[in-house]
Amino acid sequence: MKKIIAIGCILLLMLSSTGCAKTIELTDEERYLVAEYAAELLLKYDRNTKMKYYSGENETTTEVITTEEITTEEIATTEEVTTASEATTEEADTSVEQDNTTQAESDNVDLSGKTADKNFDIAAFAGINEVSVKYSYYMIAQEYPSTDRDGVAITIEAPSGYKLLVLKFNMENKTGDDQYIDLYSKDLEYSIIINDKKSAKQMLTILIDDLYTYQGTIHGNMFEEVVLLFQVSDSVAEEIQNDSLKLKVTDSGNNSTIIPLD
């Protein structure tokens, strides 16, 4: 870089310098060409300058793009990418929420698996011996009030045209000591089967008493009421009778048990 600057300075000095033997005289046009060449050399090797050359038939045009202009363009591009990324994230979050909200029954009914009675112990099925989890009763509602894991009151509402099918279970501590129970890590899945014609998977909620995601401590010799929520259409809800429901429980190894809820 220093060498290039020196060359440029020498060329500029030639405009007015005299040699030891004779004087070098340049015309105005020659002075202009020498000065322009020196300026191009300095710009070409300046770290803060980017050159673009466009060749034509009769002339060459030099376009200088400064670092400040490039930085501005890059910032604008970054902001556009960030905005697009945020929009995509928001759309994904909305999509997940909509999937959970509109999830309802389907005609895909799988009746494969072992058959048990309504006293079937879900905790034992999950390999937990300290407590028992057994079905109690069901109810159909437009909304279900409860609390989240921070103790804040929360209500799950069914959208228009749908109802919540709420299954209630008793979770009982069979020991005299407090027991921390983590059913969520057991990776159990639940499907409700209605009249052997319709089925629906459990809803994913943040309710503190949700059996599907349950993580909590039960005091010795005490019990708690926990729930599973399913979403069904109004027409299917009207068809539900005491002997029309079956609960299918499947573990991570795809072992299934069907519990008649009569």
C-alpha positions as CSV (number, residue, x, y, z in Angstrom):
1,M,0.0,0.0,0.0
2,K,2.8,2.4,0.9
3,K,4.5,1.6,-2.4
4,I,1.4,2.4,-4.4
5,I,1.0,5.7,-2.6
6,A,4.6,6.5,-3.3
7,I,4.1,5.8,-7.0
8,G,1.0,8.1,-7.1
9,C,2.9,10.9,-5.4
10,I,5.8,10.6,-7.9
11,L,3.4,10.8,-10.8
12,L,1.8,13.9,-9.3
13,L,5.1,15.5,-8.8
14,M,6.0,14.9,-12.4
15,L,3.5,17.6,-13.2
16,S,5.9,20.3,-12.0
17,S,9.2,18.6,-11.3
18,T,12.5,19.4,-13.2
19,G,15.2,16.8,-13.9
20,C,19.0,17.4,-13.5
21,A,19.5,17.5,-17.2
22,K,16.3,18.8,-18.7
23,T,12.7,20.0,-17.9
24,I,9.8,17.6,-18.6
25,E,6.9,19.7,-19.8
26,L,3.4,18.2,-20.1
27,T,0.4,19.5,-21.9
28,D,-2.9,20.1,-20.0
29,E,-4.3,16.9,-21.4
30,E,-1.3,14.9,-20.3
31,R,-1.4,16.4,-16.8
32,Y,-5.1,15.4,-16.5
33,L,-4.4,11.8,-17.6
34,V,-1.5,11.4,-15.2
35,A,-3.6,12.8,-12.3
36,E,-6.5,10.5,-13.1
37,Y,-4.3,7.4,-13.3
38,A,-2.8,8.2,-9.9
39,A,-6.2,8.7,-8.4
40,E,-7.4,5.4,-9.7
41,L,-4.4,3.6,-8.3
42,L,-5.0,5.1,-4.8
43,L,-8.7,4.2,-4.9
44,K,-8.0,0.6,-6.2
45,Y,-5.8,-0.3,-3.3
46,D,-7.8,1.5,-0.6
47,R,-9.3,-1.1,1.8
48,N,-12.5,1.0,2.3
49,T,-13.3,1.3,-1.4
50,K,-14.7,-1.3,-3.7
51,M,-14.4,-0.8,-7.5
52,K,-16.7,-2.0,-10.3
53,Y,-15.6,-1.6,-13.9
54,Y,-18.0,-1.4,-16.8
55,S,-16.4,-1.7,-20.3
56,G,-17.9,0.0,-23.3
57,E,-16.9,0.3,-26.9
58,N,-15.3,3.8,-26.6
59,E,-14.9,4.4,-22.9
60,T,-14.4,2.8,-19.5
61,T,-16.6,4.0,-16.6
62,T,-15.5,3.6,-13.0
63,E,-18.2,3.3,-10.3
64,V,-17.0,3.7,-6.7
65,I,-19.1,2.0,-3.9
66,T,-18.0,3.2,-0.5
67,T,-18.0,1.0,2.6
68,E,-20.7,3.1,4.2
69,E,-23.1,2.4,1.3
70,I,-22.4,-1.3,1.4
71,T,-22.9,-1.4,5.2
72,T,-26.3,0.4,4.7
73,E,-27.3,-2.2,2.1
74,E,-26.3,-5.1,4.3
75,I,-28.1,-3.7,7.3
76,A,-31.3,-3.3,5.2
77,T,-31.0,-6.9,4.0
78,T,-30.4,-8.2,7.5
79,E,-33.5,-6.4,8.7
80,E,-35.6,-7.9,5.9
81,V,-34.3,-11.4,6.7
82,T,-35.0,-10.9,10.4
83,T,-38.5,-9.7,9.7
84,A,-39.1,-12.6,7.4
85,S,-37.8,-15.0,10.1
86,E,-40.0,-13.5,12.8
87,A,-43.0,-13.7,10.5
88,T,-42.3,-17.3,9.8
89,T,-42.0,-18.1,13.5
90,E,-45.2,-16.3,14.3
91,E,-47.0,-18.3,11.5
92,A,-45.6,-21.5,12.9
93,D,-46.7,-20.7,16.4
94,T,-50.2,-19.8,15.1
95,S,-50.3,-23.0,13.1
96,V,-49.5,-25.1,16.1
97,E,-52.1,-23.3,18.2
98,Q,-54.7,-23.8,15.4
99,D,-53.8,-27.5,15.1
100,N,-54.4,-28.0,18.8
101,T,-57.6,-26.0,18.8
102,T,-59.3,-27.6,15.8
103,Q,-58.2,-31.1,16.6
104,A,-61.3,-33.3,16.7
105,E,-62.5,-36.8,16.1
106,S,-61.6,-38.8,12.9
107,D,-62.9,-42.0,11.2
108,N,-59.5,-43.6,11.8
109,V,-60.4,-46.1,14.5
110,D,-57.8,-48.6,15.7
111,L,-59.2,-51.3,18.0
112,S,-56.1,-53.3,18.2
113,G,-54.6,-54.0,21.7
114,K,-55.4,-55.8,24.9
115,T,-58.8,-55.3,26.5
116,A,-59.1,-54.4,30.1
117,D,-61.9,-53.2,32.5
118,K,-62.4,-49.6,33.8
119,N,-60.4,-50.4,36.9
120,F,-57.3,-50.7,34.8
121,D,-54.3,-49.0,36.5
122,I,-52.6,-46.6,34.1
123,A,-49.8,-45.9,36.5
124,A,-48.9,-49.6,36.7
125,F,-49.1,-49.7,32.9
126,A,-46.5,-46.9,32.9
127,G,-44.3,-48.8,35.4
128,I,-45.1,-46.6,38.4
129,N,-45.9,-48.6,41.5
130,E,-46.1,-45.9,44.1
131,V,-49.5,-44.5,42.9
132,S,-52.5,-45.8,41.0
133,V,-54.4,-43.9,38.3
134,K,-57.9,-45.2,37.5
135,Y,-60.8,-43.9,35.5
136,S,-63.7,-42.2,37.5
137,Y,-66.2,-40.5,35.2
138,Y,-66.7,-38.3,32.1
139,M,-68.5,-35.1,31.3
140,I,-69.2,-33.0,28.2
141,A,-68.7,-29.2,28.4
142,Q,-68.1,-26.1,26.4
143,E,-65.2,-25.1,28.6
144,Y,-63.0,-26.5,31.4
145,P,-61.6,-24.3,34.1
146,S,-58.5,-25.2,36.0
147,T,-55.0,-23.7,36.8
148,D,-51.7,-23.8,35.1
149,R,-48.4,-24.9,36.6
150,D,-47.8,-21.5,38.1
151,G,-51.2,-21.6,39.9
152,V,-52.8,-19.1,37.5
153,A,-56.5,-19.7,36.7
154,I,-57.0,-20.8,33.1
155,T,-59.9,-22.0,31.1
156,I,-59.8,-24.3,28.1
157,E,-62.7,-23.5,25.7
158,A,-64.0,-25.5,22.7
159,P,-64.4,-23.5,19.5
160,S,-67.8,-23.0,17.9
161,G,-69.3,-26.3,16.7
162,Y,-67.3,-28.4,19.1
163,K,-67.4,-29.7,22.7
164,L,-64.8,-30.8,25.2
165,L,-65.0,-34.4,26.3
166,V,-63.5,-34.5,29.8
167,L,-62.4,-37.8,31.4
168,K,-61.7,-37.7,35.1
169,F,-59.3,-40.0,36.9
170,N,-58.3,-40.6,40.5
171,M,-54.5,-40.6,41.2
172,E,-53.9,-42.1,44.6
173,N,-50.6,-42.3,46.5
174,K,-50.5,-45.9,47.9
175,T,-47.6,-45.1,50.2
176,G,-47.3,-43.0,53.4
177,D,-44.5,-40.9,51.9
178,D,-44.7,-38.0,49.4
179,Q,-44.2,-39.2,45.9
180,Y,-43.1,-37.1,42.9
181,I,-44.8,-38.5,39.8
182,D,-43.7,-37.7,36.2
183,L,-46.1,-39.2,33.8
184,Y,-45.1,-36.9,30.9
185,S,-41.7,-38.6,30.6
186,K,-43.4,-42.0,30.2
187,D,-44.5,-41.0,26.7
188,L,-48.0,-42.4,27.0
189,E,-50.6,-41.5,24.3
190,Y,-54.4,-41.6,24.8
191,S,-57.1,-42.0,22.2
192,I,-60.8,-41.9,22.9
193,I,-63.0,-44.2,20.8
194,I,-66.7,-43.4,20.4
195,N,-69.1,-46.1,19.4
196,D,-66.3,-47.9,17.7
197,K,-66.7,-45.4,14.8
198,K,-64.8,-42.3,15.8
199,S,-61.6,-41.6,17.6
200,A,-59.7,-38.6,18.8
201,K,-56.3,-38.0,20.5
202,Q,-55.8,-36.2,23.8
203,M,-55.4,-32.5,23.7
204,L,-52.1,-31.0,24.8
205,T,-52.6,-28.4,27.5
206,I,-50.7,-26.6,30.3
207,L,-53.2,-27.5,33.0
208,I,-51.7,-28.6,36.2
209,D,-54.1,-31.6,36.4
210,D,-53.6,-32.8,32.9
211,L,-52.9,-36.5,33.1
212,Y,-51.0,-36.5,29.7
213,T,-48.4,-33.9,31.0
214,Y,-48.6,-34.6,34.7
215,Q,-45.6,-33.7,36.8
216,G,-46.2,-33.2,40.5
217,T,-46.0,-34.4,44.1
218,I,-48.7,-36.3,45.8
219,H,-48.7,-36.4,49.6
220,G,-48.7,-39.8,51.4
221,N,-52.0,-41.7,51.4
222,M,-53.7,-38.9,49.5
223,F,-55.2,-38.7,46.1
224,E,-55.8,-36.1,43.4
225,E,-58.2,-35.7,40.5
226,V,-56.6,-35.5,37.1
227,V,-58.1,-35.2,33.6
228,L,-57.8,-35.9,29.9
229,L,-59.3,-33.5,27.5
230,F,-60.6,-34.5,24.0
231,Q,-62.3,-32.3,21.4
232,V,-65.3,-33.7,19.5
233,S,-67.9,-32.1,17.2
234,D,-71.4,-31.2,18.5
235,S,-72.9,-34.0,16.4
236,V,-70.6,-36.7,17.8
237,A,-71.0,-35.3,21.4
238,E,-74.8,-36.0,21.1
239,E,-74.1,-39.6,20.3
240,I,-72.0,-40.3,23.4
241,Q,-73.7,-42.7,25.9
242,N,-72.5,-44.3,29.1
243,D,-71.4,-47.5,27.2
244,S,-70.2,-45.9,24.0
245,L,-66.7,-44.8,25.2
246,K,-63.4,-46.6,25.2
247,L,-60.0,-45.3,26.1
248,K,-56.9,-46.6,24.3
249,V,-53.6,-46.2,26.1
250,T,-50.4,-46.7,24.2
251,D,-46.8,-46.6,25.5
252,S,-43.6,-45.8,23.6
253,G,-43.2,-49.4,22.6
254,N,-46.6,-49.3,20.9
255,N,-48.1,-51.6,23.5
256,S,-51.8,-50.8,23.7
257,T,-54.6,-51.4,26.1
258,I,-58.3,-50.6,25.5
259,I,-60.4,-49.6,28.6
260,P,-64.2,-49.7,28.3
261,L,-65.6,-46.6,30.1
262,D,-69.0,-47.9,31.1
